[in-house]
Amino acid sequence: MKYSPCGKFLAVASNDNFVDIYAADQRYKHVGTCSGSSSFITHIDWSEDSKYLQTNSGAAERLIHKMPSGKQVTNKEEKANIRWCTFTGVLGAEVNGIWEKYTDTNDINASDANYSSEVIVTGDDFGLVKLFKFPSLKKGAKFRKYIGHSAHVTNVRFSHDRNRVISTGGADHAVFQWRFLPDGSTDSSDLPDPQS
């Protein structure tokens, strides 16, 4: 589930291959449905202007829908001009580089782009948290990897202040907090203590 940046809509994705759109300012009245995916929805992201929603599915499809109706967008020029508020999907030209050669489309479970630092963090089935440049256009891009989880990583997200990454593990039931130091940072003492 994700609220639109304007706060007027709530997108609810589910295993029935649809995303339902509700108007938050109208007592959550159902106002649209995004259809067209041939498998369950794995990721959703709103555009900055709250006029578009992108979806990823279990069948490795990336679809873009007009909001709030849910009508699918097919015009390449229209798609190219969309600015995403968040990018947590794992499919699309912007994230081609997070995929190594010969990887299965289900190997990467989660991502989160940090626009200001031009990086994207991923969590995968091999227990790794990886950091790539964003956008990452070329397949098999260079990355930094971080080891800690003993099994697959189910989700990764930057904290609101972008100073940390939170990752969750599957079989290890662990929640990790990683300090993010942008390129050029040499000292982390200026970051606030998470305990304070």
C-alpha positions as CSV (number, residue, x, y, z in Angstrom):
1,M,0.0,0.0,0.0
2,K,1.2,3.5,-0.8
3,Y,-0.3,7.0,-0.5
4,S,0.2,9.4,-3.4
5,P,2.5,12.3,-2.8
6,C,-0.5,14.7,-2.8
7,G,-2.1,12.6,-0.1
8,K,-5.4,12.3,-1.9
9,F,-5.1,8.6,-3.1
10,L,-4.2,5.2,-1.6
11,A,-2.9,2.5,-3.9
12,V,-3.5,-1.1,-2.7
13,A,-1.7,-3.8,-4.6
14,S,-2.5,-7.5,-4.1
15,N,-2.0,-11.1,-5.2
16,D,-5.1,-10.9,-7.5
17,N,-3.0,-9.1,-10.1
18,F,-4.8,-5.7,-9.6
19,V,-4.0,-2.4,-7.8
20,D,-7.1,-0.7,-6.4
21,I,-7.1,3.1,-6.0
22,Y,-9.0,4.7,-3.2
23,A,-9.8,8.4,-2.6
24,A,-8.5,9.2,0.9
25,D,-10.4,12.6,0.9
26,Q,-13.7,10.8,0.1
27,R,-13.8,8.3,3.0
28,Y,-11.7,5.9,0.9
29,K,-14.2,5.5,-1.9
30,H,-12.9,3.1,-4.6
31,V,-12.1,5.3,-7.7
32,G,-10.0,3.1,-10.0
33,T,-8.4,-0.2,-10.7
34,C,-5.0,-0.9,-12.4
35,S,-5.3,-4.1,-14.5
36,G,-3.2,-5.8,-17.2
37,S,-0.7,-7.6,-15.0
38,S,-0.6,-11.3,-15.7
39,S,0.7,-12.1,-12.2
40,F,0.7,-10.8,-8.6
41,I,1.9,-7.2,-7.9
42,T,5.3,-7.0,-6.3
43,H,6.1,-3.2,-6.3
44,I,4.3,0.1,-6.8
45,D,5.6,3.7,-7.1
46,W,3.8,7.0,-7.5
47,S,4.9,9.8,-9.8
48,E,5.9,13.2,-8.2
49,D,2.7,14.8,-9.5
50,S,0.4,11.9,-8.3
51,K,-0.8,11.4,-11.9
52,Y,0.8,8.0,-12.6
53,L,1.5,4.7,-10.8
54,Q,4.1,2.1,-11.9
55,T,3.7,-1.6,-11.0
56,N,6.0,-4.6,-11.1
57,S,4.6,-8.1,-11.2
58,G,5.7,-11.6,-10.4
59,A,5.8,-12.2,-14.2
60,A,8.6,-9.6,-14.6
61,E,6.2,-7.0,-16.1
62,R,6.5,-3.2,-15.5
63,L,3.3,-1.4,-16.3
64,I,2.4,2.3,-15.9
65,H,-1.1,3.5,-15.2
66,K,-2.8,6.9,-15.3
67,M,-4.3,8.0,-12.0
68,P,-6.9,7.7,-10.5
69,S,-8.7,5.8,-13.2
70,G,-6.0,3.1,-13.6
71,K,-5.9,3.2,-17.4
72,Q,-2.7,1.7,-18.7
73,V,-0.2,4.1,-20.4
74,T,1.4,2.8,-23.6
75,N,2.7,6.0,-25.2
76,K,6.5,5.9,-25.0
77,E,6.9,9.7,-25.0
78,E,4.4,10.1,-22.2
79,K,6.2,7.4,-20.1
80,A,9.6,9.0,-20.7
81,N,8.4,12.3,-19.2
82,I,7.2,10.9,-15.9
83,R,9.3,11.8,-12.8
84,W,8.9,9.2,-10.1
85,C,8.5,10.3,-6.5
86,T,10.0,7.0,-5.3
87,F,11.6,4.1,-7.2
88,T,11.3,0.9,-5.3
89,G,10.7,-1.4,-8.2
90,V,13.2,-3.8,-9.7
91,L,12.2,-3.6,-13.3
92,G,12.8,-0.9,-15.9
93,A,15.6,0.8,-17.9
94,E,16.6,2.8,-14.8
95,V,17.5,-0.4,-12.9
96,N,18.9,-2.7,-15.7
97,G,22.3,-2.5,-14.0
98,I,21.1,-4.2,-10.8
99,W,20.7,-7.5,-12.7
100,E,23.7,-9.7,-13.3
101,K,23.9,-11.9,-16.3
102,Y,22.0,-15.2,-16.0
103,T,20.0,-14.1,-12.9
104,D,16.4,-15.1,-12.5
105,T,13.8,-12.3,-12.4
106,N,12.9,-13.2,-8.8
107,D,16.5,-13.0,-7.5
108,I,16.3,-9.3,-6.5
109,N,13.4,-8.8,-4.0
110,A,13.6,-5.1,-3.2
111,S,15.2,-1.8,-4.1
112,D,15.1,1.9,-3.0
113,A,16.5,4.8,-4.9
114,N,18.1,7.7,-3.2
115,Y,17.8,10.5,-5.8
116,S,19.9,13.1,-4.0
117,S,22.9,10.8,-3.7
118,E,22.2,9.1,-7.1
119,V,22.4,5.6,-5.6
120,I,20.0,2.6,-5.3
121,V,20.1,-0.1,-2.7
122,T,18.9,-3.6,-3.4
123,G,18.2,-6.8,-1.3
124,D,18.4,-10.2,-3.0
125,D,17.9,-13.9,-2.5
126,F,21.6,-14.4,-1.7
127,G,21.5,-12.5,1.6
128,L,23.2,-9.4,0.1
129,V,22.5,-5.7,0.4
130,K,24.0,-4.0,-2.6
131,L,24.6,-0.4,-3.5
132,F,24.6,0.8,-7.2
133,K,24.7,4.1,-8.9
134,F,21.3,5.4,-10.0
135,P,20.1,5.3,-12.6
136,S,21.9,2.0,-13.3
137,L,21.3,1.5,-17.0
138,K,23.9,-1.1,-18.1
139,K,23.3,-4.8,-17.2
140,G,25.8,-6.1,-14.7
141,A,26.8,-2.7,-13.3
142,K,29.5,-2.3,-10.6
143,F,28.3,-2.3,-7.0
144,R,29.3,-2.5,-3.4
145,K,28.0,-5.4,-1.4
146,Y,27.3,-5.7,2.3
147,I,27.0,-9.0,4.1
148,G,25.1,-9.7,7.3
149,H,21.9,-11.6,6.6
150,S,22.1,-15.3,6.7
151,A,19.4,-15.9,4.1
152,H,17.4,-13.9,1.5
153,V,16.8,-10.2,2.1
154,T,13.1,-9.4,1.8
155,N,13.1,-5.6,1.8
156,V,15.4,-2.6,1.9
157,R,14.5,1.1,2.4
158,F,16.4,4.3,3.0
159,S,15.4,6.1,6.2
160,H,13.4,9.3,5.9
161,D,16.6,11.4,6.4
162,R,18.5,9.2,3.9
163,N,21.3,8.6,6.5
164,R,20.6,4.9,6.9
165,V,19.3,1.8,5.1
166,I,17.0,-0.6,6.9
167,S,17.0,-4.2,5.6
168,T,14.8,-7.1,6.6
169,G,15.8,-10.8,6.3
170,G,13.6,-13.7,5.5
171,A,14.7,-16.9,7.2
172,D,16.9,-15.1,9.7
173,H,14.0,-12.8,10.9
174,A,16.5,-10.0,11.3
175,V,16.2,-6.2,10.9
176,F,19.5,-4.5,10.1
177,Q,20.3,-0.9,10.2
178,W,23.2,0.2,7.9
179,R,24.8,3.7,8.0
180,F,24.9,5.3,4.6
181,L,27.9,7.5,3.9
182,P,27.6,9.3,0.5
183,D,30.7,9.5,-1.8
184,G,33.2,11.9,-0.4
185,S,32.2,11.3,3.3
186,T,35.2,10.4,5.4
187,D,33.7,10.8,8.9
188,S,30.4,9.6,10.2
189,S,30.6,11.5,13.5
190,D,28.3,14.3,12.3
191,L,25.4,11.8,11.9
192,P,22.9,11.7,14.7
193,D,23.0,8.7,17.0
194,P,20.0,6.4,16.3
195,Q,19.4,6.0,20.0
196,S,18.9,9.8,20.6
